[in-house]
Amino acid sequence: MIVAYDATADWELPTGCAVQAPDGCPPGQQITLKSYPEALLFFLKQNGYVAKAWLPPEAFEAQSPSADGPAEESFDQTV
C-alpha cells in the first residue's frame, strides 16, 4: 500500500478517537491522523483487522535496540 498511494494527494483524512465510547468521542480524546497510511492503520486496528499493538516492520527499523534486547521483543502482536 505504501508504494501505491499518492503522498502528494490533498484529501481530507478522517479523525480518530483514543477511546471507544458509545456516544461519540469525548472532548480531548480526538486524534488527528496525519497521513493515509496512519489513517488506514488506525482503521484496521479499531475494527479488529490487525492487533492493536501491531506495528509495521518499518517501525522496528526506526527504533534502536534496548538493553533488554531487540525492539521487536517489546511489542505484543497478539489480538
C-alpha positions in Angstrom: 0.0 0.0 0.0 2.8 2.4 0.8 4.2 2.3 -2.7 0.7 2.6 -4.3 -0.7 5.6 -2.6 0.0 9.2 -3.7 1.6 11.0 -0.8 1.1 14.4 -2.5 -2.7 13.9 -2.8 -4.6 16.7 -1.0 -7.6 14.9 0.7 -9.2 15.3 4.0 -8.3 12.5 6.3 -10.7 11.2 9.0 -10.1 11.8 12.6 -9.9 9.1 15.3 -10.7 8.7 18.9 -8.3 7.5 21.6 -11.1 5.7 23.4 -14.2 3.8 22.2 -17.3 5.5 23.5 -21.0 4.7 22.6 -21.9 8.4 22.4 -19.1 9.7 20.2 -15.6 10.8 21.0 -15.3 12.5 24.4 -13.7 16.0 24.5 -9.9 15.9 24.4 -9.8 12.3 23.0 -9.9 13.1 19.3 -6.9 12.0 17.3 -5.7 13.9 14.2 -4.4 11.4 11.6 -1.5 12.9 9.6 -1.3 10.6 6.6 -3.2 8.0 4.7 -1.0 5.1 5.9 -1.6 6.3 9.5 -5.4 6.6 9.0 -5.5 3.2 7.4 -3.6 1.5 10.2 -5.8 3.2 12.8 -8.9 1.9 10.9 -7.6 -1.6 10.7 -6.7 -1.7 14.4 -10.0 -0.2 15.5 -12.0 -2.7 13.5 -10.0 -5.8 14.6 -8.3 -6.5 11.2 -4.9 -6.3 12.9 -3.9 -6.5 16.5 -3.9 -3.1 18.3 -0.3 -3.5 19.4 0.9 -4.4 15.8 3.4 -2.1 14.2 4.7 -2.2 10.6 8.2 -3.6 10.1 9.5 -0.1 9.3 8.7 0.9 12.9 11.1 -1.7 14.2 13.9 -0.5 11.9 13.5 3.1 13.2 14.0 2.0 16.8 17.3 1.2 18.3 17.7 -2.0 20.3 17.4 -1.5 24.1 19.5 -3.1 26.8 16.7 -5.7 27.2 17.2 -6.9 23.6 15.8 -6.1 20.1 12.9 -3.7 19.8 10.8 -6.5 18.2 10.5 -8.3 21.6 8.9 -5.3 23.3 5.8 -5.4 21.2 2.9 -7.8 21.8 1.4 -8.9 18.5 -1.4 -10.9 19.9 -5.0 -10.0 19.2 
